[in-house]
Amino acid sequence: MDRKYHNEFFQYTETIRIPSKCNVITFVNNGTIDVLINNFPVTAGSSFSIAGNQNEIDTTEYYIDFGTSTAGSIWVIKKINA
């Protein structure tokens, strides 16, 4: 049986906490500054993903931290199992 899912896309430009509640989450830093995701540095122009195994759901709350900068921008892409 085929598993159904959908993708959600969000852009953030200020420090915020976000729930994951997904199987795969990708962070794409398209800003001009480095950003911290739960204290993990993501340099400007780079990205990283965290993927679960089949039928897993990530329940982590991610803290996106731009510090005091107003030049930050990050896209968050979530794969949500239907």
CYANA upper distance limits for C-alpha pairs under 8 A (distance plus 0.5 A):
  3 ARG  CA     81 ASN  CA      8.05
  3 ARG  CA     82 ALA  CA      8.10
  4 LYS  CA     81 ASN  CA      6.67
  4 LYS  CA     82 ALA  CA      5.80
  5 TYR  CA     79 LYS  CA      7.24
  5 TYR  CA     80 ILE  CA      5.89
  5 TYR  CA     81 ASN  CA      4.68
  5 TYR  CA     82 ALA  CA      5.17
  6 HIS  CA     79 LYS  CA      6.45
  6 HIS  CA     80 ILE  CA      5.85
  6 HIS  CA     81 ASN  CA      7.09
  6 HIS  CA     82 ALA  CA      7.36
  7 ASN  CA     77 ILE  CA      7.29
  7 ASN  CA     78 LYS  CA      6.00
  7 ASN  CA     79 LYS  CA      5.17
  7 ASN  CA     80 ILE  CA      6.52
  8 GLU  CA     77 ILE  CA      6.15
  8 GLU  CA     78 LYS  CA      5.66
  8 GLU  CA     79 LYS  CA      7.20
  8 GLU  CA     80 ILE  CA      8.03
  9 PHE  CA     75 TRP  CA      7.45
  9 PHE  CA     76 VAL  CA      6.35
  9 PHE  CA     77 ILE  CA      5.18
  9 PHE  CA     78 LYS  CA      7.15
 10 PHE  CA     75 TRP  CA      6.14
 10 PHE  CA     76 VAL  CA      5.69
 10 PHE  CA     77 ILE  CA      7.04
 11 GLN  CA     73 SER  CA      7.45
 11 GLN  CA     74 ILE  CA      6.20
 11 GLN  CA     75 TRP  CA      4.92
 11 GLN  CA     76 VAL  CA      6.77
 12 TYR  CA     16 ILE  CA      8.43
 12 TYR  CA     73 SER  CA      6.25
 12 TYR  CA     74 ILE  CA      5.93
 12 TYR  CA     75 TRP  CA      6.92
 12 TYR  CA     76 VAL  CA      8.36
 13 THR  CA     66 PHE  CA      8.48
 13 THR  CA     70 THR  CA      8.00
 13 THR  CA     71 ALA  CA      8.13
 13 THR  CA     72 GLY  CA      5.91
 13 THR  CA     73 SER  CA      5.05
 13 THR  CA     74 ILE  CA      7.10
 14 GLU  CA     64 ILE  CA      8.43
 14 GLU  CA     65 ASP  CA      7.99
 14 GLU  CA     66 PHE  CA      6.91
 14 GLU  CA     70 THR  CA      7.86
 14 GLU  CA     72 GLY  CA      7.49
 14 GLU  CA     73 SER  CA      8.11
 15 THR  CA     63 TYR  CA      8.01
 15 THR  CA     64 ILE  CA      5.90
 15 THR  CA     65 ASP  CA      5.20
 15 THR  CA     66 PHE  CA      6.02
 15 THR  CA     67 GLY  CA      7.75
 16 ILE  CA     63 TYR  CA      6.47
 16 ILE  CA     64 ILE  CA      5.89
 16 ILE  CA     65 ASP  CA      7.34
 17 ARG  CA     61 GLU  CA      7.08
 17 ARG  CA     62 TYR  CA      6.08
 17 ARG  CA     63 TYR  CA      4.90
 17 ARG  CA     64 ILE  CA      6.63
 18 ILE  CA     61 GLU  CA      6.11
 18 ILE  CA     62 TYR  CA      5.79
 18 ILE  CA     63 TYR  CA      7.01
 18 ILE  CA     64 ILE  CA      8.26
 19 PRO  CA     59 THR  CA      7.39
 19 PRO  CA     60 THR  CA      6.77
 19 PRO  CA     61 GLU  CA      4.89
 19 PRO  CA     62 TYR  CA      6.70
 20 SER  CA     25 ILE  CA      7.63
 20 SER  CA     58 ASP  CA      6.59
 20 SER  CA     59 THR  CA      6.18
 20 SER  CA     60 THR  CA      6.26
 20 SER  CA     61 GLU  CA      6.57
 20 SER  CA     62 TYR  CA      7.59
 20 SER  CA     78 LYS  CA      8.02
 21 LYS  CA     57 ILE  CA      6.44
 21 LYS  CA     58 ASP  CA      5.91
 21 LYS  CA     59 THR  CA      5.56
 21 LYS  CA     60 THR  CA      7.92
 21 LYS  CA     80 ILE  CA      8.05
 22 CYS  CA     57 ILE  CA      5.60
 22 CYS  CA     58 ASP  CA      5.93
 22 CYS  CA     59 THR  CA      7.88
 22 CYS  CA     78 LYS  CA      6.61
 22 CYS  CA     79 LYS  CA      6.26
 22 CYS  CA     80 ILE  CA      5.33
 22 CYS  CA     81 ASN  CA      7.50
 23 ASN  CA     51 ALA  CA      6.58
 23 ASN  CA     52 GLY  CA      5.74
 23 ASN  CA     53 ASN  CA      8.03
 23 ASN  CA     54 GLN  CA      8.47
 23 ASN  CA     55 ASN  CA      8.06
 23 ASN  CA     56 GLU  CA      6.43
 23 ASN  CA     57 ILE  CA      5.25
 23 ASN  CA     58 ASP  CA      6.34
 23 ASN  CA     78 LYS  CA      7.97
 23 ASN  CA     79 LYS  CA      6.23
 23 ASN  CA     80 ILE  CA      6.53
 23 ASN  CA     81 ASN  CA      7.36
 24 VAL  CA     49 SER  CA      7.54
 24 VAL  CA     50 ILE  CA      6.23
 24 VAL  CA     51 ALA  CA      4.81
 24 VAL  CA     52 GLY  CA      6.57
 24 VAL  CA     58 ASP  CA      8.09
 24 VAL  CA     78 LYS  CA      6.24
 24 VAL  CA     79 LYS  CA      5.55
 24 VAL  CA     80 ILE  CA      7.98
 25 ILE  CA     49 SER  CA      6.10
 25 ILE  CA     50 ILE  CA      5.96
 25 ILE  CA     51 ALA  CA      7.06
 25 ILE  CA     76 VAL  CA      7.43
 25 ILE  CA     77 ILE  CA      6.18
 25 ILE  CA     78 LYS  CA      5.09
 25 ILE  CA     79 LYS  CA      6.97
 26 THR  CA     47 SER  CA      7.62
 26 THR  CA     48 PHE  CA      6.23
 26 THR  CA     49 SER  CA      4.65
 26 THR  CA     50 ILE  CA      6.99
 26 THR  CA     75 TRP  CA      8.45
 26 THR  CA     76 VAL  CA      6.10
 26 THR  CA     77 ILE  CA      5.56
 26 THR  CA     78 LYS  CA      7.02
 27 PHE  CA     47 SER  CA      5.88
 27 PHE  CA     48 PHE  CA      6.02
 27 PHE  CA     49 SER  CA      6.80
 27 PHE  CA     74 ILE  CA      7.15
 27 PHE  CA     75 TRP  CA      6.27
 27 PHE  CA     76 VAL  CA      5.26
 27 PHE  CA     77 ILE  CA      7.12
 28 VAL  CA     45 GLY  CA      7.91
 28 VAL  CA     46 SER  CA      6.69
 28 VAL  CA     47 SER  CA      4.80
 28 VAL  CA     48 PHE  CA      7.33
 28 VAL  CA     74 ILE  CA      5.99
 28 VAL  CA     75 TRP  CA      5.49
 28 VAL  CA     76 VAL  CA      6.94
 29 ASN  CA     34 ASP  CA      8.19
 29 ASN  CA     35 VAL  CA      7.91
 29 ASN  CA     42 VAL  CA      7.30
 29 ASN  CA     43 THR  CA      7.42
 29 ASN  CA     44 ALA  CA      5.94
 29 ASN  CA     45 GLY  CA      5.92
 29 ASN  CA     46 SER  CA      6.11
 29 ASN  CA     47 SER  CA      6.39
 29 ASN  CA     73 SER  CA      6.71
 29 ASN  CA     74 ILE  CA      4.92
 29 ASN  CA     75 TRP  CA      6.95
 30 ASN  CA     44 ALA  CA      6.74
 30 ASN  CA     45 GLY  CA      5.79
 30 ASN  CA     46 SER  CA      7.97
 30 ASN  CA     72 GLY  CA      8.38
 30 ASN  CA     73 SER  CA      6.16
 30 ASN  CA     74 ILE  CA      6.11
 30 ASN  CA     75 TRP  CA      7.71
 31 GLY  CA     44 ALA  CA      6.25
 31 GLY  CA     45 GLY  CA      7.43
 31 GLY  CA     71 ALA  CA      6.85
 31 GLY  CA     72 GLY  CA      5.27
 31 GLY  CA     73 SER  CA      4.87
 31 GLY  CA     74 ILE  CA      6.96
 32 THR  CA     44 ALA  CA      5.87
 32 THR  CA     45 GLY  CA      8.02
 32 THR  CA     71 ALA  CA      6.66
 32 THR  CA     72 GLY  CA      6.79
 32 THR  CA     73 SER  CA      8.22
 33 ILE  CA     43 THR  CA      7.35
 33 ILE  CA     44 ALA  CA      5.67
 33 ILE  CA     66 PHE  CA      8.44
 33 ILE  CA     69 SER  CA      8.35
 33 ILE  CA     71 ALA  CA      7.11
 33 ILE  CA     72 GLY  CA      6.33
 34 ASP  CA     41 PRO  CA      7.17
 34 ASP  CA     42 VAL  CA      6.17
 34 ASP  CA     43 THR  CA      4.79
 34 ASP  CA     44 ALA  CA      5.50
 34 ASP  CA     66 PHE  CA      7.94
 34 ASP  CA     72 GLY  CA      8.20
 35 VAL  CA     41 PRO  CA      6.32
 35 VAL  CA     42 VAL  CA      5.83
 35 VAL  CA     43 THR  CA      6.97
 35 VAL  CA     44 ALA  CA      8.00
 35 VAL  CA     64 ILE  CA      7.58
 35 VAL  CA     65 ASP  CA      6.34
 35 VAL  CA     66 PHE  CA      5.63
 35 VAL  CA     67 GLY  CA      8.25
 35 VAL  CA     72 GLY  CA      7.78
 36 LEU  CA     40 PHE  CA      5.64
 36 LEU  CA     41 PRO  CA      5.04
 36 LEU  CA     42 VAL  CA      6.53
 36 LEU  CA     63 TYR  CA      8.24
 36 LEU  CA     64 ILE  CA      6.41
 36 LEU  CA     65 ASP  CA      5.53
 36 LEU  CA     66 PHE  CA      7.18
 37 ILE  CA     41 PRO  CA      6.93
 37 ILE  CA     42 VAL  CA      7.69
 37 ILE  CA     62 TYR  CA      6.90
 37 ILE  CA     63 TYR  CA      6.05
 37 ILE  CA     64 ILE  CA      5.33
 37 ILE  CA     65 ASP  CA      6.89
 38 ASN  CA     62 TYR  CA      6.35
 38 ASN  CA     63 TYR  CA      5.55
 38 ASN  CA     64 ILE  CA      7.23
 38 ASN  CA     65 ASP  CA      8.33
 39 ASN  CA     63 TYR  CA      8.50
 39 ASN  CA     65 ASP  CA      8.47
 42 VAL  CA     46 SER  CA      6.95
 42 VAL  CA     47 SER  CA      7.20
 42 VAL  CA     48 PHE  CA      8.24
 43 THR  CA     47 SER  CA      8.40
 52 GLY  CA     56 GLU  CA      6.05
 52 GLY  CA     57 ILE  CA      7.22
 52 GLY  CA     58 ASP  CA      7.40
 66 PHE  CA     70 THR  CA      8.21
 66 PHE  CA     72 GLY  CA      6.53
